[in-house]
Amino acid sequence: CCPKCLPSSRSKFFNKDFLGAGLLDLLVLPRASASGVFGRNFPYITWVLKKPFILPLVDPQKPTMVSTRVEAAIEYSATQVMSGVNIHSPTKPTIIQKAPANHQVAIQQQRRRANAIVSNMSSTIYQWLLRFSNYIMYWVFSKLFNHLYVQRSHVNMLLEAQKKGIPIIFLPSHKSHVDYILITFVLVNSGIKIPHIAAGDNLNIPIFSWLIKHLGGWFIRRRLDSGNGRDDLYRKCLHEYMEQLLKANQNIEFYIEGSRSRTGKPALPKAGLLSVLVETVKEGIVSDVLLVPVSITYDRIVERNFIRHELMGGNKRPENFLKGLKGVWSMLTKSIGCVRMDFAQPFSLQEYIHNVHISNHSQMDFIVPTNSLFSPNPVKTSPDRRLVTALSYHITYDFTCCAAVMSTNIVGFLLLTKYRTGVRLPDLISSYEWMVAKITSCGRAIGFSGSPADSVHHALSYLKHLVVYDKLPLINGIEPGMCEVVRPRLELPDVFELLHHTNQVSHVFIKDAIIACSLAVLCADESDIDEEVTLENTPIQVSQTELTEQALFMTQIFAREFVIAPPCVDISSALYEGIESLIRSEIVKNTQPEYLSYSRLGMKKIPKDSWDDDWDEEEEEEDIMLEVSQSREAEAYLMFLRSILGPYIEGYWNCGILLERCLELEKEKKENFPNEMMFLHQLQDVMTEKGTKGYLYHIESCSSDILRNSLRMFATMEVITTNTDGKLSVVDESKLSDIIDTLSICKM
């Protein structure tokens, strides 16, 4: 838990006795389950039949329908219908052709619609189906995965949390449709009460929907509102349904990202369902709930085709029965390797709300990007809404930090950042060993064991379709395999899969990478001031204040890509961790070591003996200078760090260049500015053509996700806006030019 926001939860659910308990492979049954003749011959059947399940037997459909909230919503919707407003489908014309005969008829119509909404949400768990499915899943997962690891300490932690007798809300990262099944499987076989799982209505397809609903799933719309309308009846039914689950002390599971990650890193969180939890606790309807961020990491991407298709700009393909069967068969015919599930420490929502309101934490003013291109910024909304938004970002940061890093992630990361042109296996193994030490020193878990050589070979076996082997002349005394050069397959769309693996590791280095890019900008400015000052002759010194300010600007640019710190942490102090990391690595040097390098914004020198009564903080305003190392090792390490942000820098830069080009054409009255969709299609077409011709260093920058985020960044920075006809328009040419210049310096 966060020590700043949640000190009580951190001490309450942390037990040192849980540490060192090791990993639990849930695909290996306990020895006790194989007792007796039948147990030894049919261990899985014996385990499933004997295992006690804690089932959620409540069905909130009836109390939801008779609630005051839903009755009021029915009345309001009936009034809207009588006035001619089409509340059934906001995307269609707003005026309906024929209103009901009278108000009572309208109420009956809306009550039937409310009943259909709640009936579609409602789920009833069948114990026999759960036991049968548990047995089938043992067989399926044994085929699909080599191991399914969970930390014993995490299971013990959840069992302790369950004793509190309040609802537990599981908030997982989302990388695959398999996530739903995996979490239920782990909880069932760990003795945790099964949660009610909020699933998107895109999975409401024949047969599969029946299985989902009777195994704990309940369907919600992927978008609560569409077009210009607002479906209040649906929103109130959803709110009441969740509230009834909480009042009945039921566990709930939902995905705050909304949909599966296409890029391997978390998408911007959506705070809709989270706001229901906050409101329910604040109003005292339930005393408290425990929130548990969850991460799931795989050796191999489970559903790779949809990633390749959508990142190339393809439209999302709707789910259907045949597609579902094909997906199941496809998974059963390949091995995903190992999967690792990690649970963050449970924390009290009541404590979080209380501490935010009584303190002056920065999350109350935390600026976050919006999901819509031109919707109002959440900061301009109510304090409660800002609290919910900050909480959603805190959860996203938590499950990112608790995620284990797999060997395939590390090898993919190294190939795409440090060794794009290829690497000999001994060098790759050496770098892999360095990476493991770096990741563990940052407090992140490693999702594998074994020697570095074995781990690299294991990873390459799962990445074989994404790499190319080049033979070198044999050297006496060296194994033939060690004379091979491995290089990544830098072709579309294969490179998107490597980027997916890379993004699992990027978070470890993101602060260092932002500082490295900021250093490049400041060093370029120094060279412009005095052309004789270069890294080869005279050391370049940069102001720590200017470095911090430049890094803050870079953080704003890439706010849609990475959550570098929880909202309660001052962003400058988080960035200073990147400066400290480069100082420890001897990339930069503090020229005044007699002073501590950091106050709140890194702008003041603070003597190490600042407790001396003779020191006056107000008198110390001189800036601290940092000297950039001239060594080749330092230069290579800075290039490595910059390469982590390379695809994003190149994608954002190309977006800015195309905006400038469109602006020029508009001024010359040759072409009008396109709308958002047309612009993104044009941008991806231009970049794909550049990539195939070899004009892009990072061809993965063609990703539709990167390009969409780049355009939204320019909107968030108030560089562009939309006209009344939906066309884009540049409103700040100076800022557009500044951003392009900054990205141009950082671009490799």
N, C-alpha and C positions, 0 to 999 in steps of 0.2 A: 504493500500500500504506500501511497504518497505520504511521507512524514509531515509534509506541510498541511495538506488538506485533511488527512485522516490519521492523526496520531493515535487515537483510541483503537480504531480498527487494526492498525498496524501491530499494536502490542497484544490485542485481544486474540487474534487469529494466527499469530506467529508463535510457534512452539519449537524450540531448539531440538527437542527430542525427535521431531519429524525428520530433521536433516540427516543425510547419510543413509537413508533407508533404501536407496538404490532405485532402479527402474523395475517396473512391472510389465511383463509382456502378456497382454490379455488374450493372446491367441494360444498361450500355453496354460492348460488347466492346472489348478492346484492338485497336488498328489492325493489329497483326501477324497477328491471326487472319483477316483478310480478304485475305490475299495469294493470288495465283493466280486463275484464272477461276472455279473451283469455290468458292473462299473468298469471292470478291466476291459471287457469286450466292446462296450458302448459308452465310452467316457463322456462324450459330448451330450448324448441323450440323458445320461444320469445327471450331469451337471445342470442341464436346463430344467429338468423336472424337479430337482431338489432346491434350486436356487430360489430364495424368497424374494419377491418383487414388492417394492413399495409403489403401489399404483395410485394415480390420481383418479378417483372414482366420481368426482363431481362433474356434472354437466350444467353449465351456467346458462343454457338457452332460455329456460322458463323464467328465472329471476331477472334476466336481462330484458325480456319482453315486457314484464310488468313494472319495470323500474320507472321512476318519475322522469329521469333524463330522456329515455326513449319515448315515453308518452308525450312529453313536451316537444320532442323533435318531430313526432308524427303529426301533431297539431300544427306546428310551424310549416312543415312540408305541405300539408293539405291546404293551408292558407296560400302558400306560394303557387300551388297548382291552380287554385281557384282564380288567382290573379293572372294566370296565363303563362307562368314561368315554367320552362321545361327543366325539372330538377332530376330527371331520369338519366339524361346524358348531356353533360355540359358541353360536349364537343359539337352537338347538333344545334340547329337554330334555337334561339332562346324563347321563342313564342310557339306554343303548341296550338294545333288547329282547333281542338275541341276541349273545353273545360268540362269537368264533371257536372252532373245535374245540380247537385247541392253539396254543402259542406260535409254532411255525413257520408256521402258517397266518396268524397275525396279522402276523408279520414280512413274509411275501410280500404281504399286502394293503397294508401301509404302504410297502413298496418300490415297488409299482405306483403308489401315490399320489404318492410322491416323484418317480418318473419322470415322471408326468403334470405335476407342478408345474414341474419343471425343463424339460421339453419345451415347456411353455407359455411359459416365459421365453426359451428359446433362440432365437437369431436368426442367420441366415446371409445375408450380403450378396451379392447377385448383381451382378457388375460391369456386365453388359449392361443390367440393370434400372436401375442407378444412372445410367448414361449416358443411357438413354432418358428417365428421369425428369428428369434435369438439363435436357435439351432441352425437355421439356414445361413445366418450371417457368419457363424463360426466357420461354416464350410466355404462360403463365398470369400470372406476376408482371408482365410488361409490360402486360397488360390490367388487372391489379388495382392496381398502384402506378405513380405517375409516376416515382419514383426509389427506389432502395434504396441508402442511403448507409452506408458504413463508413469510419472514419478509417484512412488509410494507415498512420499510426503504430501503430495497434492491430494491424493485420495483420503489420507488421514485428515487433512485440513478441511476437506468438504464434509466428511463425516462429523467433525466437530461443529462445523457451521450448521449442519442439519439439526443438531441438538438444540439450537436456539429457538426452533419452532416458528420461524417466520419464513415467508417466501424467499426462494433463491432465484435470482434472475441470471441466466447464463447468456453471455454476450460474446459470441465467437467471431473470429475473423472468417471470411467466406471465400474459399478458393474452388469449391466443387460442390455438386449436388450430393456427393457422398458424405459431406460434412454432417448433414441432418442425421443420417443413419449412424455414423460413427459416434457422435456424441451420445445418442440414446443407448447404443451398444455399450459404451464405456460406463455410463451412469448405471445402467441396469445391472451390469456385472460387478459394480463397485458398491452396491447397496445404497445408492442415492435415489431419492424419489424421482420418477420419470417426469420431465417437464412437458408442458404444453408448448408445441413448437409452432411459431408463426411462419407459414410458408407462403410464397408468392402464388397468386392464382394462375400463373403460367403453368404450374404443376397440377392444376385441377383438370386432369385428363382421365379418360376411362381406365378402370382397374387400378391404376396407380393412385388415383385420388381416393378410392375406397381404402386401399392399404394405408395411405398416409393418415387419413382421418381416424382410423381405428388403431393406429399406433401412436397417437398423440398429436398429430399435426392439425392445424386449423388454418384455413386459407384467408388471406387478406389481399386486397388489391395492391398491385405494385405502385400505382399512383392513386392516392385518395381523391384527388381532383384532377380534372383535365380541362384544357381550353381556358375559357374565362369564367367558368362556373365553379360552384362550391357545393358539394353534396353533403349538406349538414346531417341528413338522416343517417347516411353511412358512417360519418365520423362519430356521431353520438352512439350508434350501435357498437362500433368498435371500442370506443372508450368504456362503455358500460360493460361489455363482455370482458375486457381485461380487468376492470375493477372487481367484477364478480369472482374472477379467478383468484385475485389477490385476497379478497375477503375470505375465500374458502381455503386460504393458506396453500395455494398451489404454486409449484415452480413453473417458470416460463422461460422460453428460449426464443430469442430473435436476433436478427443480424442487422446491426446499425449501418452497415455499408449499403444495405438494400439489395445488392446483387453481387454475383461472383466477381472477384477481382480479375481483370484481364491482364494486369501488369505484374502481379506478384506482390505489390505493395498495397496497403489499404486505400480504398477509395474514400472520398470525403464522407463523413458520417451524416446520416439522416436522423433527425432528432424527434420524429413524430411519435413513435411508440414510447420513447424515453420520456417524453413530456407527460404522458399519461401516468407513468410511475411517479414522477416528481409531484404532479398535482394530487395524486391519491395519497401520498405520504404527507404532503404539506397540509392537506385538509383534514388529516387525522382519520381518514377512512380505514387505513391500516397503520399500525404503529411504526413499522419500518420494513424494509426489504434489504436483502444482501445482494450486491451486484458482483458478479464474477466474470471478468474478461477471460476469454479462452482463445488459445491459438492452436492451429492445426497445420503441421508442415509435412510435406510429402517428398520422397526421394525424386519422384517423377511427376510431371504435370498429369493430372488424371484426365481432364477433358481438354486436350490440346487443340482440337479442330476448331472449336468456337473461338479460341484465342487468336489463332492464325487468321480466321475469316474476318472477325470483327475489327482487329487491329489493322487489317488491310483496307478498312473502310466499308466492309460489308454490313448490311442491315442484320439486326438480330433475327434469327430464325425461330419461329414459334415452336413451342414444345407440342408433341403429339404422341399417340400411343406407339406407332411404328418407330418413331425416332427414339422413344424411350427404350424399346426393346433392342434396337440397334446399339444404343449406348451401353446397355447392360451387357450385351454379348461382346462388344468391343473391349470392355473392361475385363471380362472374364478370360479373354484370350491373350492378355498381356500382364506382366508383373510391374507393379508400381514401386516395388522395393519396400523400404521401411516407412512407417508413418509415426509421427510423434505428436501427442496431445499434451499441452501444458495449460494449467489453470493458474491464473493470477490469484493473489490473496483476496478473499471476499472482503468487501467493505460496506459499511452502513450508509445507505442513502440519506437517512436522517442526519447522521453526523456530517456528511458532505454539505447538505443544505444549511445546517446550523452554522458550520464554520465559515461558509461563504458569506452568510448574512452578517455575522458578528465581526468579521475581519475585513481588511481592505485588500483582499487578494486581487491580483491583476486579472483573474479570469472575468471579473465583472466588466472590464473594459477590453477584453481580449477581442481583437479584430480577426475574423475568420472569413475566408472567401465563401461566396454563395454558390449553390449548386446551379442556379439559373444564370444565364449569361448577363442579363440586365435586371435582375430582381433586386429589391432593396437589401442593403447590408444588414445582417442580423444585429449589429451593434446599435442600429437606430430603432430597434424594437424594445419591448419591455425588459426590465431587469430579469424577470422570470425566464423569458425566452433566451436571454443571454446566458443565464445560469445553465439551462438545459443544453444549449449549444456547447458551452465550455465543458460540461460534463461528458458530452459525446466525444469531444476531442481528447479528453483525459482518458476515456476508455480505449479509444483508438491507440493512443500512445502506450497504454498499459499492455494491451494484447500484442502490440508490436515488440515491446521490450521483453515480454515473457516467451516469445516464440523461439523455439530451438532452431539452430542453423544446421542444415543437412550438408553432407559432403558434396552432393551435386550442386548445391547453392554456391559453395566456396570455389569449386573448380570452374563452374560457369562464370562466376564473378571474375576470377583471375584471367580466364581466356578472353573475356570481353573488355577488360580494363587494362591489364598489364601486358598481356601476350596476344594482342590481336593479330600479329603477323606470324605467330607460332612460337613454340617453346619445346625444348628437350624435356623428356620425362623427369630426369634428375632435378632440373631447375624447377619444374612444376611442383614436384614433391617438396622441395626445399621451401618454396613460396607458400605452399599449402600449410606446412608446419608453422611458418611464421604467422599465417593468417589465423590458425587455430589459437595460438598464444595471444594474438591481438584481440580476438573475439572474446575469449574467456576472461581476459584482463578487464574488459568492459562490462563484465557481469552477465554476459549472454550465455545461454546453455548451448552445448553441442549435441546434436541429435544422433551421434554415432560413436563407435569405439573402434579400436584397432590401430595398427601402425599407420603413419602417414602414407607409405607406399601402398598398403592394402586399401586404404580409404580412397586414394586417388584412382586406383584401378577399378574399385567398386563404382565410383562416380562416373568414370568414363564409360563403363559398361551400360549405364543408363542414359548417357548423353551421346552414344555412338552415332545416332542419326543427325547430330548437330556439330560433329567435329570431323576433321579430315586428318589422316595420318600421312606424313611424308617420310620416306626412308632415307637414312643417312648411311654413308659408308661404315661398315662394321669396324669396331675398334677392339683390339685384343684385350681380353680380360673383362670386357663389359658385355652384359647380356644383350642379345639382339634387340629385345623390346625397348631397352633403354637408349638405343640409338635412333629411335623414332622421334620425329617432330610432330607435335600435336598443334593444330590451329583450328580456330572456330570457323564454322561455315557462315560466312558473312553474306548471306543471301536472304532475300525476302521470300517467304515469311519465317524461315528457320530461325533467323536472328531474334525474332520476337520471343521465342521460347527461351533462348539464352538470356535475354533481358529479364524475363520473368524470374529465372533463377538468380540473376544478379541482384535484383531488387530486394531479395530476402536478406542480403548482406549489406546493401548500401546504407541502411539506417545506422550501422555501426560507425561508419566513417563520415556521415553527412555533415557534421559540424566542422570536421577537419577540411572537408571538401569545399565548403562555403568559404572558410578562411583562406584556403589556397587560391580560390578564384578571386577573392577580394585582394589578396596580395599581388596577384598578376595585374590587376587594374591599377593599384597604387604604384607598383614598380614601373608600369608603362607610363604613368603620369610623371614619375621622377625622371625617366629617360627623356620625356618630352621637354621638361624644364631645362635640363642640362644634357645635351647630346653626348658629352664626354663621359658622363656617369653611366657605366654599364656594369653588369655583374662580373665581367672579366677583369676589371681593373680596380674600381673603387666600390667598397661595400655600400649597398643601398640600405638606408634606414627609413622606416615608416613609422608614423605616429600611431600609437595604439588607439587613440581616440578616432582617428580617421579610418583605421582598419575596422574598428567596431561599427562605425557608421556605414561603411561600405558593405560590411557583412549584413547589417540590418536591411540594407537596400536589396541585396541578393536574396535574403530570406523572404522579403515581400514578393519578389519575382517568382520564386519557386514555392510559394505558400500552398499551392494546389497539389504539389507533388509529394511533399514530405512534412510530417509533423515532428519537428526537431526537439520539441520540449512540451511538457504538459502546460496547460494554460495558466496554472498557478505559479509557474516559474518565470521570472523576468527573462525575456528573450536575450538581453545583453549578457546576463550571467551564463546562460546556456552557450552562447557563442564564445564566451571567454574560455569555456572548457576546450573548445577547438584551438584557441591560441595557446593555452597551457600544453595541450597535446603536442603542438609543433615545437614548443620550447623544450619539452622533455625529449623530443626526437632530434633536437639540435638543428632544426630547420631554420628557426629564428632564435635570436638571443636577446634577452633583456639587457640593455646597456646600462641599466641602473639597478643591479640586483640588491642594493641596500634598501630598496623600496619594494613593498608589495605592489603587484601590478594591477590590482583591480579594486575599484570601488564599484558603485552600482552600475555606472556606464563605462568604466575603464578610462575615465578622464583625469583622475587625480592620482598623484603619488601619495601613498600612505606609508610612513615609516614603519618598519617591523616592530619598533619599540613605541608604537603609537599610544601605548598606555601612559607614556610620560606626560605629566601635567604641563610641561613647557611647550608641548606641540599644539598648535592651533590649526585645525582642519581648514579653516577659511583662508589661511595664508598659503596653503599648498595648492596651486592651480597649474603648475607647470606640467606639461604632458610627458608621458613616458615614450621613449623611442625604442623600437625593436629593429635589430639588425638582421638582414636576410643572409643566410649562409650562401657562400659562393661555390661550395663543393658540388661535384657531379652527382653525388649520392642525394644531396638535398634537392637539386634540380629534378632528378629522376623521380623522387618521391612526390614532389609537388605536381609533376606531370601526371603521376598515377592518381593523385587525389582529384585533380581537375578532370581526369577521364571519367570519374564516377558520375559527374554532372554533364559530361560531354554530350550524350544524346539529347538531353533536355535543352542545353545551351544552343545546340545546332538547330533543333526544332523551333525553339522560340525565336531565334535570330532570323530564320527563314520566314517565319510568320510576320515579323516586323518588316522585313524587306518587301514582302508582297503587299503589306498594308501601304508602305511608301509608294510602291509601284501603282497600286490602285488609286492612291491619292493624286499622283501625277497625271494619270489618264483622266481622272475626273476633272482636274484643273484645265487640262487641254481639251475638255469636252469631247473626248473620244469614246469613253465608256463611263457608265454609271457604276457606283459602288455596288457590289453584290450583297445579297443577304447572307446571314451566318452560314446556312447550309451550303450555298453555292461557293462561298469563299473557302470553306473547309475542303470541299471536293476539289476545287482548283488548286489549293495549297498542297494537298496530298498528291495530286497528279503531277504537279511540278516537281515535288521532292522525290517521288518515285522514279521519275525520268532521270533526275540528277543522280539518284542512287545507282540505277542500272548502268549509267555511263561512268560511274566511278568518281563523281564530283562531290560526294558526301563522305566525310571521314567516318561518321557514325550513321550507317544506313538505317539503324534501328530508330533514328529520329523521325522516320516516316510514319511511325505509329499514330493511328488516328486519336488515341488517347492523349498523347503528348501534344499533338497539334490542336486538339479541342481545348485542352487546358491552357495552351499558349494564348489562344484568342480570348479566353475568359480572363486570363491575367491582364491583358491590355484593357479589358472592360473594367476590371476591379481597380486598376491603377488610373482609371478615368482618362485613358488615352483615346478610347473609341466609345461610341454609343450607337443607338439605333434611331433612325428617323421614324416618322409616323407611318411610312410605307414599309417598314421592316428592313430597310437597307442599312448597312453599316456606315458609319461616318467617323472620321478622325476629328477629334475636338482639341487635341493638344499635340501639335506637331513637334514642339520642343522636347516634351517628355518622351515621345516616340523615338526621336533621334538619340536622346540620352540612353535609353534602354538598349537600342541597337548598338550604339558605340560600346557600351559596357559588355554586352554579349559578344561583340566582335573581338574584343581583347581576350576574353576567356575562351573563345572557340579554338579548337585544336586543328 
